[in-house]
Amino acid sequence: MSDEPWGFPAVGRRVLVSGAARGLGRAVARAFATHGDRVVVHYGSRRDEAEETLGGLAGRGHVLIGADLAEPDAVERLVAEAEEALGGIDVLVNNAAVNTPHPPATTDYAEWVTAWQRHVAVNLVGAAGLSHLVARGMIARGTGGRIVNVGSRGAFRGEPDHPAYGATKAGLHALGQSLAVALAPHRIAVASVAPGFIDTDRVAHRLSGAEGVAIRDQSPFGRVADPAEIAAAVLWLTSPEAEWASGTILDLNGASHLRT
């Protein structure tokens, strides 16, 4: 281990990325691997895509682990297996999320409740469980560490067709700020990113035709984000130099939504 004041090495770190099967999670895993870190690629149900992510990572020593983050026992098992495989965790990226439409005017009550329960269980409670367990390991080792939460512009701009997604991302941002204060004495820095629209496989169908034009026009740059752009910001937030950014929520939306 490094003898630098932040407690863990600048490269060769042990990183757990939740929801890394595809999209932004895959880009984040690639960024860390290219940086020289070892990565646990977590997936919920998309094992084939997660294996593709794993196979495309630079370097060696990466690990694939599946777990349903809506189940507390599965969260605990994921962290235990990740720590055993890597010898500990220096960096956690809470990226996993569900985002299914449930517009309030047209969704019946049973579907509404199911949507809210699933969003809260994965996007918020699952991330809180991962953060708690990983932080306790960091504290026990005395090494410090980094936690980065992948939130959303929707936490501030609103998500009319996906209200539980917006609400749970707002909760994730608040969780990150609470943890930033609570964990700073242990040299654990916690920050969040709030991306806007990202060009990923999951939303590719929305970027064609008139809807795609409208989405790109939300930004004065006339485009949406590439996953690698968001991944680069996540990587920086885990760097030794970014410790003083602990508690921040970094807007990454191409000026499509400006908070006051």
PyRosetta script that sets phi, psi and omega in degrees:
from pyrosetta import init, pose_from_sequence

init()
pose = pose_from_sequence("MSDEPWGFPAVGRRVLVSGAARGLGRAVARAFATHGDRVVVHYGSRRDEAEETLGGLAGRGHVLIGADLAEPDAVERLVAEAEEALGGIDVLVNNAAVNTPHPPATTDYAEWVTAWQRHVAVNLVGAAGLSHLVARGMIARGTGGRIVNVGSRGAFRGEPDHPAYGATKAGLHALGQSLAVALAPHRIAVASVAPGFIDTDRVAHRLSGAEGVAIRDQSPFGRVADPAEIAAAVLWLTSPEAEWASGTILDLNGASHLRT")
pose.set_psi(1, 155.0)
pose.set_omega(1, -179.5)
pose.set_phi(2, -73.7)
pose.set_psi(2, 151.3)
pose.set_omega(2, 174.0)
pose.set_phi(3, -97.4)
pose.set_psi(3, 14.1)
pose.set_omega(3, 177.7)
pose.set_phi(4, -69.4)
pose.set_psi(4, 157.2)
pose.set_omega(4, -173.5)
pose.set_phi(5, -62.7)
pose.set_psi(5, -23.8)
pose.set_omega(5, -179.5)
pose.set_phi(6, -79.7)
pose.set_psi(6, -10.6)
pose.set_omega(6, 166.3)
pose.set_phi(7, 94.4)
pose.set_psi(7, -22.2)
pose.set_omega(7, -179.9)
pose.set_phi(8, -128.3)
pose.set_psi(8, 157.5)
pose.set_omega(8, -174.0)
pose.set_phi(9, -66.5)
pose.set_psi(9, 152.7)
pose.set_omega(9, 178.8)
pose.set_phi(10, -72.0)
pose.set_psi(10, -25.8)
pose.set_omega(10, 174.5)
pose.set_phi(11, -133.5)
pose.set_psi(11, 167.2)
pose.set_omega(11, -178.6)
pose.set_phi(12, 70.9)
pose.set_psi(12, 25.7)
pose.set_omega(12, -179.3)
pose.set_phi(13, -78.0)
pose.set_psi(13, 167.1)
pose.set_omega(13, -179.2)
pose.set_phi(14, -108.0)
pose.set_psi(14, 115.3)
pose.set_omega(14, -166.3)
pose.set_phi(15, -123.6)
pose.set_psi(15, 133.1)
pose.set_omega(15, 173.0)
pose.set_phi(16, -111.7)
pose.set_psi(16, 119.7)
pose.set_omega(16, 177.3)
pose.set_phi(17, -113.2)
pose.set_psi(17, 114.0)
pose.set_omega(17, 178.0)
pose.set_phi(18, -81.7)
pose.set_psi(18, 147.7)
pose.set_omega(18, 179.6)
pose.set_phi(19, 62.6)
pose.set_psi(19, 48.4)
pose.set_omega(19, -173.5)
pose.set_phi(20, -102.3)
pose.set_psi(20, 14.8)
pose.set_omega(20, -176.5)
pose.set_phi(21, -67.1)
pose.set_psi(21, -34.5)
pose.set_omega(21, -176.0)
pose.set_phi(22, -158.7)
pose.set_psi(22, -178.0)
pose.set_omega(22, 173.2)
pose.set_phi(23, 59.3)
pose.set_psi(23, -137.7)
pose.set_omega(23, -177.7)
pose.set_phi(24, -62.3)
pose.set_psi(24, -40.1)
pose.set_omega(24, 179.8)
pose.set_phi(25, -58.9)
pose.set_psi(25, -40.6)
pose.set_omega(25, 177.1)
pose.set_phi(26, -63.2)
pose.set_psi(26, -43.8)
pose.set_omega(26, 179.4)
pose.set_phi(27, -62.4)
pose.set_psi(27, -39.0)
pose.set_omega(27, 178.5)
pose.set_phi(28, -65.8)
pose.set_psi(28, -45.3)
pose.set_omega(28, 178.3)
pose.set_phi(29, -59.1)
pose.set_psi(29, -42.1)
pose.set_omega(29, 179.4)
pose.set_phi(30, -64.0)
pose.set_psi(30, -40.7)
pose.set_omega(30, -179.2)
pose.set_phi(31, -61.7)
pose.set_psi(31, -44.1)
pose.set_omega(31, 179.6)
pose.set_phi(32, -67.7)
pose.set_psi(32, -42.0)
pose.set_omega(32, -179.9)
pose.set_phi(33, -62.8)
pose.set_psi(33, -42.8)
pose.set_omega(33, 178.2)
pose.set_phi(34, -63.8)
pose.set_psi(34, -31.9)
pose.set_omega(34, 177.6)
pose.set_phi(35, -69.2)
pose.set_psi(35, -16.9)
pose.set_omega(35, -179.7)
pose.set_phi(36, 105.9)
pose.set_psi(36, 13.0)
pose.set_omega(36, -180.0)
pose.set_phi(37, -94.1)
pose.set_psi(37, 161.2)
pose.set_omega(37, 172.9)
pose.set_phi(38, -98.4)
pose.set_psi(38, 137.1)
pose.set_omega(38, -168.5)
pose.set_phi(39, -124.7)
pose.set_psi(39, 134.1)
pose.set_omega(39, 164.8)
pose.set_phi(40, -91.4)
pose.set_psi(40, 116.8)
pose.set_omega(40, 177.3)
pose.set_phi(41, -90.7)
pose.set_psi(41, 106.6)
pose.set_omega(41, 178.2)
pose.set_phi(42, -92.2)
pose.set_psi(42, 144.9)
pose.set_omega(42, 173.7)
pose.set_phi(43, -139.6)
pose.set_psi(43, 156.1)
pose.set_omega(43, 176.1)
pose.set_phi(44, -91.9)
pose.set_psi(44, -60.7)
pose.set_omega(44, -177.7)
pose.set_phi(45, -133.6)
pose.set_psi(45, -11.9)
pose.set_omega(45, -173.6)
pose.set_phi(46, -95.2)
pose.set_psi(46, 68.5)
pose.set_omega(46, -176.2)
pose.set_phi(47, -62.9)
pose.set_psi(47, -42.6)
pose.set_omega(47, -177.9)
pose.set_phi(48, -59.3)
pose.set_psi(48, -44.7)
pose.set_omega(48, 179.3)
pose.set_phi(49, -68.6)
pose.set_psi(49, -35.5)
pose.set_omega(49, 177.5)
pose.set_phi(50, -65.3)
pose.set_psi(50, -38.1)
pose.set_omega(50, 176.6)
pose.set_phi(51, -64.6)
pose.set_psi(51, -35.0)
pose.set_omega(51, 175.9)
pose.set_phi(52, -65.1)
pose.set_psi(52, -41.7)
pose.set_omega(52, 176.0)
pose.set_phi(53, -59.6)
pose.set_psi(53, -50.0)
pose.set_omega(53, -178.4)
pose.set_phi(54, -57.7)
pose.set_psi(54, -44.7)
pose.set_omega(54, -177.4)
pose.set_phi(55, -66.6)
pose.set_psi(55, -21.4)
pose.set_omega(55, -178.4)
pose.set_phi(56, -94.8)
pose.set_psi(56, 3.4)
pose.set_omega(56, -176.9)
pose.set_phi(57, -82.2)
pose.set_psi(57, 139.3)
pose.set_omega(57, 175.1)
pose.set_phi(58, -70.5)
pose.set_psi(58, 151.9)
pose.set_omega(58, 176.5)
pose.set_phi(59, 81.0)
pose.set_psi(59, -168.7)
pose.set_omega(59, -175.6)
pose.set_phi(60, -129.6)
pose.set_psi(60, 169.7)
pose.set_omega(60, 173.4)
pose.set_phi(61, 86.6)
pose.set_psi(61, 11.6)
pose.set_omega(61, 179.2)
pose.set_phi(62, -81.5)
pose.set_psi(62, 156.1)
pose.set_omega(62, -171.9)
pose.set_phi(63, -135.5)
pose.set_psi(63, 146.5)
pose.set_omega(63, 177.5)
pose.set_phi(64, -111.6)
pose.set_psi(64, 126.6)
pose.set_omega(64, 178.6)
pose.set_phi(65, -139.2)
pose.set_psi(65, 129.5)
pose.set_omega(65, 176.9)
pose.set_phi(66, -101.3)
pose.set_psi(66, 144.5)
pose.set_omega(66, 177.5)
pose.set_phi(67, -167.4)
pose.set_psi(67, 142.3)
pose.set_omega(67, 174.4)
pose.set_phi(68, -88.1)
pose.set_psi(68, 109.2)
pose.set_omega(68, -174.8)
pose.set_phi(69, -70.1)
pose.set_psi(69, -7.4)
pose.set_omega(69, 174.6)
pose.set_phi(70, -77.6)
pose.set_psi(70, -10.5)
pose.set_omega(70, -178.2)
pose.set_phi(71, -108.2)
pose.set_psi(71, 113.6)
pose.set_omega(71, -178.0)
pose.set_phi(72, -54.6)
pose.set_psi(72, -38.1)
pose.set_omega(72, 178.8)
pose.set_phi(73, -64.9)
pose.set_psi(73, -36.4)
pose.set_omega(73, 179.1)
pose.set_phi(74, -68.8)
pose.set_psi(74, -36.9)
pose.set_omega(74, 176.1)
pose.set_phi(75, -61.3)
pose.set_psi(75, -45.8)
pose.set_omega(75, 179.9)
pose.set_phi(76, -62.8)
pose.set_psi(76, -41.5)
pose.set_omega(76, 178.6)
pose.set_phi(77, -65.0)
pose.set_psi(77, -41.2)
pose.set_omega(77, 179.4)
pose.set_phi(78, -57.6)
pose.set_psi(78, -48.0)
pose.set_omega(78, -178.8)
pose.set_phi(79, -66.0)
pose.set_psi(79, -42.0)
pose.set_omega(79, 179.6)
pose.set_phi(80, -61.5)
pose.set_psi(80, -44.3)
pose.set_omega(80, -179.6)
pose.set_phi(81, -68.4)
pose.set_psi(81, -37.9)
pose.set_omega(81, 179.0)
pose.set_phi(82, -65.6)
pose.set_psi(82, -43.4)
pose.set_omega(82, 179.8)
pose.set_phi(83, -66.3)
pose.set_psi(83, -38.0)
pose.set_omega(83, 178.4)
pose.set_phi(84, -66.7)
pose.set_psi(84, -40.9)
pose.set_omega(84, -177.3)
pose.set_phi(85, -69.0)
pose.set_psi(85, -38.3)
pose.set_omega(85, -175.0)
pose.set_phi(86, -103.5)
pose.set_psi(86, -11.0)
pose.set_omega(86, -176.2)
pose.set_phi(87, 84.6)
pose.set_psi(87, 16.7)
pose.set_omega(87, -178.2)
pose.set_phi(88, 134.8)
pose.set_psi(88, 173.1)
pose.set_omega(88, 177.7)
pose.set_phi(89, -129.8)
pose.set_psi(89, 126.5)
pose.set_omega(89, 177.1)
pose.set_phi(90, -97.8)
pose.set_psi(90, -28.4)
pose.set_omega(90, -174.8)
pose.set_phi(91, -137.9)
pose.set_psi(91, 131.9)
pose.set_omega(91, 173.0)
pose.set_phi(92, -118.8)
pose.set_psi(92, 130.6)
pose.set_omega(92, 172.2)
pose.set_phi(93, -116.0)
pose.set_psi(93, 111.7)
pose.set_omega(93, 178.5)
pose.set_phi(94, -84.9)
pose.set_psi(94, 89.0)
pose.set_omega(94, -177.5)
pose.set_phi(95, -107.6)
pose.set_psi(95, -26.5)
pose.set_omega(95, -174.5)
pose.set_phi(96, -59.3)
pose.set_psi(96, 138.5)
pose.set_omega(96, 178.7)
pose.set_phi(97, -162.0)
pose.set_psi(97, 151.6)
pose.set_omega(97, 168.4)
pose.set_phi(98, -106.2)
pose.set_psi(98, 150.8)
pose.set_omega(98, -177.5)
pose.set_phi(99, -155.1)
pose.set_psi(99, 78.4)
pose.set_omega(99, 178.8)
pose.set_phi(100, -104.6)
pose.set_psi(100, 141.2)
pose.set_omega(100, -177.0)
pose.set_phi(101, -67.2)
pose.set_psi(101, 142.4)
pose.set_omega(101, 175.8)
pose.set_phi(102, -156.1)
pose.set_psi(102, 63.7)
pose.set_omega(102, -179.6)
pose.set_phi(103, -57.8)
pose.set_psi(103, 131.2)
pose.set_omega(103, -171.9)
pose.set_phi(104, -62.8)
pose.set_psi(104, -29.9)
pose.set_omega(104, -176.0)
pose.set_phi(105, -75.4)
pose.set_psi(105, -20.6)
pose.set_omega(105, -173.9)
pose.set_phi(106, -125.3)
pose.set_psi(106, 1.9)
pose.set_omega(106, -179.4)
pose.set_phi(107, -98.8)
pose.set_psi(107, 127.5)
pose.set_omega(107, 180.0)
pose.set_phi(108, -72.4)
pose.set_psi(108, 165.3)
pose.set_omega(108, -169.7)
pose.set_phi(109, -62.8)
pose.set_psi(109, -41.4)
pose.set_omega(109, -178.9)
pose.set_phi(110, -62.2)
pose.set_psi(110, -44.5)
pose.set_omega(110, 177.5)
pose.set_phi(111, -64.8)
pose.set_psi(111, -38.4)
pose.set_omega(111, 179.7)
pose.set_phi(112, -60.2)
pose.set_psi(112, -48.5)
pose.set_omega(112, -179.4)
pose.set_phi(113, -64.1)
pose.set_psi(113, -43.8)
pose.set_omega(113, 179.4)
pose.set_phi(114, -60.4)
pose.set_psi(114, -43.5)
pose.set_omega(114, 179.5)
pose.set_phi(115, -61.7)
pose.set_psi(115, -46.2)
pose.set_omega(115, -179.9)
pose.set_phi(116, -63.6)
pose.set_psi(116, -43.4)
pose.set_omega(116, -179.5)
pose.set_phi(117, -61.2)
pose.set_psi(117, -43.5)
pose.set_omega(117, -178.8)
pose.set_phi(118, -68.3)
pose.set_psi(118, -43.6)
pose.set_omega(118, 179.4)
pose.set_phi(119, -61.8)
pose.set_psi(119, -46.6)
pose.set_omega(119, -179.7)
pose.set_phi(120, -64.1)
pose.set_psi(120, -42.4)
pose.set_omega(120, -176.8)
pose.set_phi(121, -62.6)
pose.set_psi(121, -43.1)
pose.set_omega(121, -176.6)
pose.set_phi(122, -87.9)
pose.set_psi(122, -54.3)
pose.set_omega(122, -170.4)
pose.set_phi(123, -70.0)
pose.set_psi(123, -30.2)
pose.set_omega(123, -174.3)
pose.set_phi(124, -116.3)
pose.set_psi(124, -58.8)
pose.set_omega(124, -177.2)
pose.set_phi(125, -67.4)
pose.set_psi(125, -39.7)
pose.set_omega(125, 177.2)
pose.set_phi(126, -61.1)
pose.set_psi(126, -45.8)
pose.set_omega(126, 178.2)
pose.set_phi(127, -64.2)
pose.set_psi(127, -37.7)
pose.set_omega(127, 177.9)
pose.set_phi(128, -64.6)
pose.set_psi(128, -40.7)
pose.set_omega(128, 178.5)
pose.set_phi(129, -64.1)
pose.set_psi(129, -45.3)
pose.set_omega(129, 177.0)
pose.set_phi(130, -59.5)
pose.set_psi(130, -44.9)
pose.set_omega(130, -178.5)
pose.set_phi(131, -61.6)
pose.set_psi(131, -43.5)
pose.set_omega(131, -179.7)
pose.set_phi(132, -61.7)
pose.set_psi(132, -49.5)
pose.set_omega(132, -175.8)
pose.set_phi(133, -67.9)
pose.set_psi(133, -42.7)
pose.set_omega(133, 179.6)
pose.set_phi(134, -66.5)
pose.set_psi(134, -41.9)
pose.set_omega(134, 179.3)
pose.set_phi(135, -62.9)
pose.set_psi(135, -39.8)
pose.set_omega(135, 178.8)
pose.set_phi(136, -62.3)
pose.set_psi(136, -37.2)
pose.set_omega(136, 176.2)
pose.set_phi(137, -66.1)
pose.set_psi(137, -42.2)
pose.set_omega(137, 177.7)
pose.set_phi(138, -61.4)
pose.set_psi(138, -42.1)
pose.set_omega(138, 179.7)
pose.set_phi(139, -64.7)
pose.set_psi(139, -43.9)
pose.set_omega(139, -178.9)
pose.set_phi(140, -62.4)
pose.set_psi(140, -36.1)
pose.set_omega(140, 179.9)
pose.set_phi(141, -82.0)
pose.set_psi(141, -17.2)
pose.set_omega(141, 179.4)
pose.set_phi(142, 70.0)
pose.set_psi(142, 25.1)
pose.set_omega(142, -173.5)
pose.set_phi(143, -100.5)
pose.set_psi(143, -11.2)
pose.set_omega(143, -169.7)
pose.set_phi(144, 72.9)
pose.set_psi(144, -170.2)
pose.set_omega(144, -179.7)
pose.set_phi(145, 166.8)
pose.set_psi(145, -172.0)
pose.set_omega(145, -178.8)
pose.set_phi(146, -137.5)
pose.set_psi(146, 140.3)
pose.set_omega(146, 171.6)
pose.set_phi(147, -128.7)
pose.set_psi(147, 128.1)
pose.set_omega(147, 176.2)
pose.set_phi(148, -123.6)
pose.set_psi(148, 127.5)
pose.set_omega(148, 177.8)
pose.set_phi(149, -100.5)
pose.set_psi(149, 133.3)
pose.set_omega(149, 174.9)
pose.set_phi(150, -94.1)
pose.set_psi(150, 100.4)
pose.set_omega(150, 178.7)
pose.set_phi(151, -92.3)
pose.set_psi(151, -136.9)
pose.set_omega(151, -176.3)
pose.set_phi(152, -166.1)
pose.set_psi(152, 147.3)
pose.set_omega(152, 168.1)
pose.set_phi(153, -55.1)
pose.set_psi(153, -31.6)
pose.set_omega(153, -178.6)
pose.set_phi(154, -62.1)
pose.set_psi(154, -19.3)
pose.set_omega(154, 176.4)
pose.set_phi(155, -64.4)
pose.set_psi(155, -24.7)
pose.set_omega(155, -177.5)
pose.set_phi(156, -112.0)
pose.set_psi(156, -33.3)
pose.set_omega(156, -175.6)
pose.set_phi(157, -86.2)
pose.set_psi(157, -22.9)
pose.set_omega(157, -176.8)
pose.set_phi(158, 95.2)
pose.set_psi(158, 149.4)
pose.set_omega(158, 179.3)
pose.set_phi(159, -132.4)
pose.set_psi(159, 83.1)
pose.set_omega(159, -172.6)
pose.set_phi(160, -60.9)
pose.set_psi(160, -32.0)
pose.set_omega(160, 178.3)
pose.set_phi(161, -94.9)
pose.set_psi(161, -8.5)
pose.set_omega(161, -178.0)
pose.set_phi(162, -137.2)
pose.set_psi(162, 56.1)
pose.set_omega(162, -172.5)
pose.set_phi(163, -61.9)
pose.set_psi(163, -33.7)
pose.set_omega(163, 179.3)
pose.set_phi(164, -68.4)
pose.set_psi(164, -32.3)
pose.set_omega(164, 175.8)
pose.set_phi(165, -64.1)
pose.set_psi(165, -50.1)
pose.set_omega(165, 178.8)
pose.set_phi(166, -59.8)
pose.set_psi(166, -42.7)
pose.set_omega(166, -177.9)
pose.set_phi(167, -66.8)
pose.set_psi(167, -41.6)
pose.set_omega(167, -179.1)
pose.set_phi(168, -72.0)
pose.set_psi(168, -30.6)
pose.set_omega(168, 175.6)
pose.set_phi(169, -69.9)
pose.set_psi(169, -36.3)
pose.set_omega(169, 173.8)
pose.set_phi(170, -62.7)
pose.set_psi(170, -41.4)
pose.set_omega(170, 176.6)
pose.set_phi(171, -63.0)
pose.set_psi(171, -37.6)
pose.set_omega(171, 178.6)
pose.set_phi(172, -64.4)
pose.set_psi(172, -40.4)
pose.set_omega(172, 175.8)
pose.set_phi(173, -61.3)
pose.set_psi(173, -44.3)
pose.set_omega(173, 179.5)
pose.set_phi(174, -64.5)
pose.set_psi(174, -40.3)
pose.set_omega(174, 175.9)
pose.set_phi(175, -58.3)
pose.set_psi(175, -45.5)
pose.set_omega(175, -179.3)
pose.set_phi(176, -59.8)
pose.set_psi(176, -40.3)
pose.set_omega(176, -179.5)
pose.set_phi(177, -70.3)
pose.set_psi(177, -37.4)
pose.set_omega(177, 176.0)
pose.set_phi(178, -63.6)
pose.set_psi(178, -44.1)
pose.set_omega(178, 179.8)
pose.set_phi(179, -67.0)
pose.set_psi(179, -33.8)
pose.set_omega(179, 179.4)
pose.set_phi(180, -58.7)
pose.set_psi(180, -41.5)
pose.set_omega(180, 179.1)
pose.set_phi(181, -72.8)
pose.set_psi(181, -44.2)
pose.set_omega(181, -175.4)
pose.set_phi(182, -68.2)
pose.set_psi(182, -33.1)
pose.set_omega(182, -171.6)
pose.set_phi(183, -100.4)
pose.set_psi(183, -8.8)
pose.set_omega(183, -180.0)
pose.set_phi(184, -55.5)
pose.set_psi(184, -39.5)
pose.set_omega(184, 178.7)
pose.set_phi(185, -61.0)
pose.set_psi(185, -16.4)
pose.set_omega(185, 179.2)
pose.set_phi(186, -101.3)
pose.set_psi(186, 12.9)
pose.set_omega(186, -179.9)
pose.set_phi(187, 60.5)
pose.set_psi(187, 34.1)
pose.set_omega(187, 173.5)
pose.set_phi(188, -107.2)
pose.set_psi(188, 115.3)
pose.set_omega(188, 178.4)
pose.set_phi(189, -95.6)
pose.set_psi(189, 138.2)
pose.set_omega(189, -176.8)
pose.set_phi(190, -129.2)
pose.set_psi(190, 127.2)
pose.set_omega(190, 179.1)
pose.set_phi(191, -141.4)
pose.set_psi(191, 169.1)
pose.set_omega(191, 179.7)
pose.set_phi(192, -134.0)
pose.set_psi(192, 153.3)
pose.set_omega(192, 168.7)
pose.set_phi(193, -114.7)
pose.set_psi(193, 148.0)
pose.set_omega(193, -179.9)
pose.set_phi(194, -125.2)
pose.set_psi(194, 82.2)
pose.set_omega(194, -178.1)
pose.set_phi(195, -73.1)
pose.set_psi(195, 155.4)
pose.set_omega(195, 166.6)
pose.set_phi(196, -88.9)
pose.set_psi(196, -145.5)
pose.set_omega(196, -177.6)
pose.set_phi(197, -70.4)
pose.set_psi(197, 133.6)
pose.set_omega(197, -179.3)
pose.set_phi(198, -121.2)
pose.set_psi(198, 140.3)
pose.set_omega(198, 179.9)
pose.set_phi(199, -80.6)
pose.set_psi(199, 92.1)
pose.set_omega(199, 178.0)
pose.set_phi(200, -124.8)
pose.set_psi(200, 166.7)
pose.set_omega(200, -179.2)
pose.set_phi(201, -58.2)
pose.set_psi(201, -35.9)
pose.set_omega(201, -174.7)
pose.set_phi(202, -63.3)
pose.set_psi(202, -29.9)
pose.set_omega(202, -175.9)
pose.set_phi(203, -117.3)
pose.set_psi(203, 10.7)
pose.set_omega(203, -177.0)
pose.set_phi(204, -57.2)
pose.set_psi(204, -34.9)
pose.set_omega(204, -177.9)
pose.set_phi(205, -64.2)
pose.set_psi(205, -21.7)
pose.set_omega(205, -178.3)
pose.set_phi(206, -85.6)
pose.set_psi(206, -9.7)
pose.set_omega(206, -174.9)
pose.set_phi(207, -95.5)
pose.set_psi(207, 8.8)
pose.set_omega(207, 176.1)
pose.set_phi(208, -104.3)
pose.set_psi(208, 158.3)
pose.set_omega(208, 175.4)
pose.set_phi(209, 66.7)
pose.set_psi(209, -156.7)
pose.set_omega(209, -175.2)
pose.set_phi(210, -64.4)
pose.set_psi(210, -37.2)
pose.set_omega(210, 179.4)
pose.set_phi(211, -63.3)
pose.set_psi(211, -40.7)
pose.set_omega(211, 178.7)
pose.set_phi(212, -62.3)
pose.set_psi(212, -41.7)
pose.set_omega(212, 177.2)
pose.set_phi(213, -60.6)
pose.set_psi(213, -45.5)
pose.set_omega(213, -179.3)
pose.set_phi(214, -63.4)
pose.set_psi(214, -39.6)
pose.set_omega(214, 179.4)
pose.set_phi(215, -65.6)
pose.set_psi(215, -46.6)
pose.set_omega(215, 179.8)
pose.set_phi(216, -64.6)
pose.set_psi(216, -32.6)
pose.set_omega(216, -179.5)
pose.set_phi(217, -72.7)
pose.set_psi(217, -10.0)
pose.set_omega(217, 175.3)
pose.set_phi(218, -62.4)
pose.set_psi(218, -28.6)
pose.set_omega(218, 178.5)
pose.set_phi(219, -102.0)
pose.set_psi(219, 139.2)
pose.set_omega(219, 175.9)
pose.set_phi(220, -65.3)
pose.set_psi(220, -12.9)
pose.set_omega(220, 173.4)
pose.set_phi(221, -78.4)
pose.set_psi(221, -12.8)
pose.set_omega(221, 177.1)
pose.set_phi(222, 71.1)
pose.set_psi(222, 29.9)
pose.set_omega(222, 179.7)
pose.set_phi(223, -153.9)
pose.set_psi(223, 177.6)
pose.set_omega(223, 173.0)
pose.set_phi(224, -112.5)
pose.set_psi(224, 173.9)
pose.set_omega(224, -175.9)
pose.set_phi(225, -77.5)
pose.set_psi(225, 146.9)
pose.set_omega(225, 166.1)
pose.set_phi(226, -85.8)
pose.set_psi(226, 139.3)
pose.set_omega(226, -179.1)
pose.set_phi(227, -53.9)
pose.set_psi(227, -33.7)
pose.set_omega(227, -178.6)
pose.set_phi(228, -63.9)
pose.set_psi(228, -29.4)
pose.set_omega(228, 178.5)
pose.set_phi(229, -66.0)
pose.set_psi(229, -42.4)
pose.set_omega(229, 179.3)
pose.set_phi(230, -69.9)
pose.set_psi(230, -40.8)
pose.set_omega(230, 179.6)
pose.set_phi(231, -60.7)
pose.set_psi(231, -37.7)
pose.set_omega(231, 179.3)
pose.set_phi(232, -63.0)
pose.set_psi(232, -37.9)
pose.set_omega(232, 178.3)
pose.set_phi(233, -68.9)
pose.set_psi(233, -40.3)
pose.set_omega(233, 176.9)
pose.set_phi(234, -60.8)
pose.set_psi(234, -44.8)
pose.set_omega(234, 179.6)
pose.set_phi(235, -60.0)
pose.set_psi(235, -43.4)
pose.set_omega(235, 179.4)
pose.set_phi(236, -62.8)
pose.set_psi(236, -40.2)
pose.set_omega(236, -178.9)
pose.set_phi(237, -63.9)
pose.set_psi(237, -17.4)
pose.set_omega(237, 177.7)
pose.set_phi(238, -94.7)
pose.set_psi(238, -0.1)
pose.set_omega(238, -176.5)
pose.set_phi(239, -78.0)
pose.set_psi(239, 158.4)
pose.set_omega(239, 175.8)
pose.set_phi(240, -56.5)
pose.set_psi(240, -37.2)
pose.set_omega(240, -176.8)
pose.set_phi(241, -68.7)
pose.set_psi(241, -16.8)
pose.set_omega(241, -174.9)
pose.set_phi(242, -95.7)
pose.set_psi(242, 9.1)
pose.set_omega(242, -179.2)
pose.set_phi(243, -55.4)
pose.set_psi(243, -36.9)
pose.set_omega(243, -176.2)
pose.set_phi(244, -74.2)
pose.set_psi(244, -5.9)
pose.set_omega(244, 174.5)
pose.set_phi(245, -87.4)
pose.set_psi(245, 2.1)
pose.set_omega(245, -179.9)
pose.set_phi(246, -56.3)
pose.set_psi(246, 135.4)
pose.set_omega(246, -178.7)
pose.set_phi(247, 93.4)
pose.set_psi(247, -10.2)
pose.set_omega(247, -177.4)
pose.set_phi(248, -78.0)
pose.set_psi(248, 155.9)
pose.set_omega(248, 167.9)
pose.set_phi(249, -119.8)
pose.set_psi(249, 108.0)
pose.set_omega(249, -172.7)
pose.set_phi(250, -90.9)
pose.set_psi(250, 113.4)
pose.set_omega(250, 178.5)
pose.set_phi(251, -74.6)
pose.set_psi(251, 127.3)
pose.set_omega(251, 179.7)
pose.set_phi(252, -131.5)
pose.set_psi(252, 70.4)
pose.set_omega(252, -172.5)
pose.set_phi(253, -132.2)
pose.set_psi(253, 16.1)
pose.set_omega(253, 177.2)
pose.set_phi(254, 59.7)
pose.set_psi(254, 35.5)
pose.set_omega(254, -180.0)
pose.set_phi(255, 60.5)
pose.set_psi(255, 26.4)
pose.set_omega(255, 177.9)
pose.set_phi(256, -82.0)
pose.set_psi(256, -17.5)
pose.set_omega(256, 175.6)
pose.set_phi(257, -150.5)
pose.set_psi(257, 118.6)
pose.set_omega(257, -176.8)
pose.set_phi(258, -108.8)
pose.set_psi(258, 116.0)
pose.set_omega(258, 179.4)
pose.set_phi(259, -79.5)
pose.set_psi(259, 149.2)
pose.set_omega(259, 177.5)
pose.set_phi(260, -111.5)
pose.dump_pdb("model.pdb")
